[in-house]
Amino acid sequence: MKISLLFIVFALLQTNLYAQNSHKIHQDAIVIDTHGDILFNQIRSGIDIGKLQPKGNFDLVRAKKGGLDVQFFSIWCDETGGYAVANQEIDSLYSLIKRYPDKIQLVTTAADLEKAVKQNKLAAMIGVEGGHMIENRLDYIDSLAKRGMAYLTLTWNNSTSWSSSATEETTGKVKPQNAGLNDFGRQVVERLNNLGVMVDLSHVGEKTFYDAISTSSKPVIVSHSCAFALNPVPRNLKDEQIKAVGKNGGVISINFYSGFLDSTFNNKQKAFLAKYDNELKILSAKYGRSNGIDSLIFNHPKEAEAIRPPISLLVKHINHIVKLIGIDHVGLGADFDGAESFPIGMNSVADYPKITVELVKNGYSESDIKKILGGNVIRVLKANKGK
């Protein structure tokens, strides 16, 4: 009985020590999220993410609470949209900044990023998610870069005429002989390098991945992906791809989506959706499939919670990459507001400190944690921008 009591006391003391250490580390670090699908939702719903929101994963209030210093705002639309939609979303970010100039600032360089953080503002950066939005025009890359584009994701789930996606390479929609980058695709990578815009290899197929790595003269970013060895889905990176990013000097930002972290999640979710199939059909007819799933989760929170993975699994993906290529090549790219399920306790950007606690528990040093939280992304940004 005494031994059990001593163990409980020791465990509580240890937990408190982790929390104290992690709090200071988190405060001192520059915390960067390289991927958030916030703007599309802001336009669609008309919400003001400058104020605390009851739904969604991001707003400026929760970003401040979570110690988030830098948010890469994803500029996204599916294959039916393009350059005009990209600019509409950038306009919405500009509008947000204009409404809250004391809270958020657009930055394009590491120097401006660090200045904004010192001024206690959220540093806003732009990532354009999907090469289809340049509409096969190099001058559109120039225009988007002038508006603040810090990275271009070469594909989304859809392929373009010049690059093949992971989804379409693995489903066979793109034939092997047509996979990868063509000459124009290589010109895209070279133009991005020349402009100091990071090449993002999340979503791309393996052939495109290796073609881009071999073409790029600068370190790449993988803005929101996980390790294939821990969960073999097409969107995750195989070990050889991870090693290639390390050799390139790039950084892989871990995606928080349960379906990319947890190899058991998809089957659990299928069972959950099947159980409430009739309700989902009604919700989907009213709100669309994606919003219908979100509404179903809202209606059945306990069951939805039960299939979420623990935060420790997120850190296992970090551990895997660190073991393969070292501490200098991993970051965080949550995909908040772009997915319906995240690890237990990770409900919004306010919960970022919980990851720091978990990293402390895993024995990472303060300097290593600061690299994971943002330092590695800053290094790659500097390597691309030259400043």
N, C-alpha and C positions, 0 to 999 in steps of 0.2 A: 504493500500500500504506500509506504514511504518512498519507495523507488519510483512508483508511478507518479506520485506527486512531484518529486524532484524532476522527473522527466518533463512533466507539463510546465513546471516553472522554467526549466532550461529552454524549452521550446518557445515559450512566450518571450523570454529575454532575447533569444536569438532572432525571433521575428521582429521584435522592436529594434534591435540593432540593425537588421537589414533595412528596415524602414527609415531609420535615422540616416544611415549612410547613403541610401539611394536618394533621399530627399535633397541632400546637398549636391550630390552628383548631378541630379536632374536639373536643379536650379542653375548650376554653373555651366551645363552643357548647352550647345546650340542644337535644338531638337528639330529635325527636318523630316517632313512627310513628303515623299516624292510623287504621290499620286492620290488625288481625291476628286471624285466625280460630283462636285458640288454645284457647278455652274449650270449644268443641264437641268438639274432639279430646281434650281432657283428660277430659271426662266419658265419652266413648265408650271410650277406651282405659284409663282409670284411672291414667295416668302422673302423676308428681309433677313439674311443670315448675319447681319450686323447685330441682331438681337437674339436673345435666348429662344430656341425653338423647341417645342415639345416632341417633335419627330425629327428623323434624320440623324446624321452622325456628326455634323459640323455646324458651328456658328462661331462668331468671334468671341462670344462670352465663354463658351466651353474650350475654345482654343487657348485662351488666356489661362483658364483654370488648369488645363493639362500641361502648361509650360511649353506649348508648341510655338516655336519661333519662326519656322518657315513652312509654308504650304505651297506645294506645286498644284495649281488648279488645272485639272484636266479639261482640255477643250475636246469634246467628244460628240460625235453623232454616228449613227449607223451608216451603212453604205448608200442610203438614199439621200444623205446630206452631203455637203461639201464646204467649199471655201466661204460661202456666204454665212453658213451656220457657224463656222469657226469664228468669224468676225463678230457675229451676234453675241456669242458667248464671251469673247474678249471684251466687247462693249459692256456686258453685264458686270464683268470684273472691274472695269474702269469706273462704272457707275457706283459700285460698292465702295471703292477707294475714295471716290469723290464725296460720298456721304459720310465716311468715317476716316478722314485724313489723319486723325490723331491716333488711330488704332491699326491701320493697315497701309502698306506702301508697296508699290510695284518695284521689284528689283530685277536686274539682269546679270549682275556681276557679284563675285564673292565679297568685294569691297563694299558695295552698296548693301548687300545682305547683312554684313556684320555691323554696318552703320545703323541700319534699321533696327536691328536687335538691341543695340546700345540705347537707342531712342525709345525702347519699350514698345515697338510696333511689330505687328506680324508682317514678315517679309513675304510678299506674294510673288510667286513665280508661275510661269505658264508652260505647260506641257501639252502639245497637240497630239492627241491619241488617234492616229490613223492616217496613213499616207494618202488615202483617198481624198482627204481634204485639200491637198495641193492641186488636185485635178490635172495631174501630169504636166504641171507648169513650174519650172524652176523659179520664175519671177514671183510666184506665190510664196515660195519659201522665203525669198528676200523680204516680201511684204510682212509676212508673219513674224519674221525675226525682228523687223523694225518695231513691231507692236509688242515685242517682249518674249517671243517664243524661246524658251531655254532648252527644250528638247522636242524632237519629233519622233513619235513611235511609228516605225516604218509601215506596220500594218496594224489594223485591229483584227477581229476575227475573220473579216473578209480580206481576200487578196486584192491586189491591184494589178494592173497590166505589167507592172515592173517589179513586184515583190509578192512572194507567197506567204500566207499566214500559217500558223501552227494548226489551226482548225482545218483549213482546206488541204494542207499537205497530208495530214493524218487521215482524213476522210476519203482521200483519193480524188477530191474535186479538182485539184491541180495535179496533173500528171508529172511524174518524176523528171521527165525531160524539160518540162516548162517551169520547174520549181526554182526558187532562188531569185537573185537579182539579175536583171538584164542590163544592157549597157546604160539605159536611162537610170535604172536603179543605182548603179554605181556613181553616176553623175549626181544623183540626189545626195548620197553619202558624202561625196567630195564637196558639194556645195555647203552642206551642213558643217563639215570640218572647217571650211574657209570662213564661214560666218561665225564660228565659235558656238554653234548650236549642238548640243549633245545628241548623239545617235542613240535612240532607245530601242532595245531589242526584246522587250516584253511583247507577247502576242505573235512574234514572227515564227515561221517554220524553221526547221533545222538548216535547210539549205540556204535560206535567206540569212539566218544567223551567221553561218560560217562565211558566206560571201561578204556580208557587211563587216565582220571582224577583220577579214583579210584586206578589205578596201579602206577601212578607216585608218587615218593616220593619228587619231587621237583616242583617248580612253572612252569607252562606251558606258552607257547606263542601262540597266535592266530595271525599269521603274517599279514594277509590281509583279514579281514572280517568286516561286518557291522551288524546293529541291525535288526533282523527279524520283530520286532514290527513296524518299520518304513517302511520296504520294505520286504514283505514276499516271499523271494526267498530262495531256499534250501541252498545256500552258506552263508546265514546270520545266526547269532546266536539268538536263542529264549531267552526270559528273564531268564528262568531257567538255561540255559547254561551259560549266562552271570554271573548269581549269583554263579554258580559252579566255574567259573574262579576266581571270587573274593574270594571265600572261599579257593581256592587252592593257592591264592597269586600270580596268573599269571597276564598277561597283554594282552589286545586285541588291536591290531593296526588296525585303520580304513582304509579300502580300498577306494580309490578315484574313482573307476569305476562308471560311471553314472548309469549303470544297477543295481548296488548293493545299491546305495544311494537313487535313485529316483524311486518310485513305478509307475510313469507314463512314465518312459523313454522307456521301452521295446516296448510299443504300438506306441509311437512316432517314434522310430527307424524303426519298421516294416513298418510304413506308408512311411517313407523316402526311405527305400530300395525298397519297392514296386513301388514307383513312378518312380524309375530309374532301374527297373528290367532288362531291355534289356542291359543297359550300364553295370550293375553289372555282368551279365553273361559273357560279353566280357572281362571285367577286371579280373574276377575270373578264366576264362579259361587261361588267360595270366599269372596271378600272384598268383593264389590260392585264396580261398574264403576270408581268413583273410586280406591278402594284397589287395585284390580286394575292400573290404569295406573301407580300409584306403585310397585307391586311389579315391574312389567315394566321400569320405568326402573331400579330397583335391580338387576335381573338383567342389564341391558345398559347399563351406565353410559357406556361410550365412545361408543356410538351416540346415546344420549340427550344426552350432552354436546355432540356435534357439531352439534346443531340449535339449541342455545341461542344467543341474540344476545349481543353484547358489551355491557359496561356503558356504553360510549360512546353506544349507542342510547337508553338510559334518559335520559342527559343531553341528547340531542337533543330529546326531548319537553319537558324543562325549558326548553331554549333556545327552542323554538317558542313556548311560553306567555310567556316573558319578553319576546320580541320583540313579541308581540301586545299585552300588557297591563302589562308591567313586572315588576320584581323582587319586588314586594310581594304577589304573588298565587299563589305556587307553594310546595308543600311535598312531603312524602313519605308515601305510604300503601301500604306494601309488598304487602299481601294475603298475607303469609307464613302458611303452614299453610292457605291457602285456594285454592292452585293447585299444579300439579305441576311447573312449570318457571319458572325465573327466569334473569336474565343470568348469563353465565359468571363465576364467582367469587362470586356472591351466593347463598350456600347457606343463610345464616341471619342472624339479627340481629347476629351477631358480625362480619359483613362490612360493616357500615355505614361504617367508615372509608374503604373503597375508593371510595365515592361522593364523599367529600370530596376525595380525591386527584384524581378525575376533574374535579370542579368547579374545583379549582386549575388543572389543565391547561387548562381552557377559559377561563381568564382572569378568573374571578369574584373579586371582592375579598373580604376577610375579612368585612366587614359584610354583603355580599350573601349569602355562603355561610351565615352565621348565620341570616339570614332564611329561606333555603330549608330549612335543617335543622330549624328549629322556630320561629323568631321570628314568621313570618307567621301560624302557627296560634295562637300566644299572643295576637297582636293581635286576631284574629277571636274568640277565646274571651273576651277582655276586652270586646269590643264587644257580645257577646251577654249576658254575665253582668253587665256594668257594674262589674266589679272584678277 
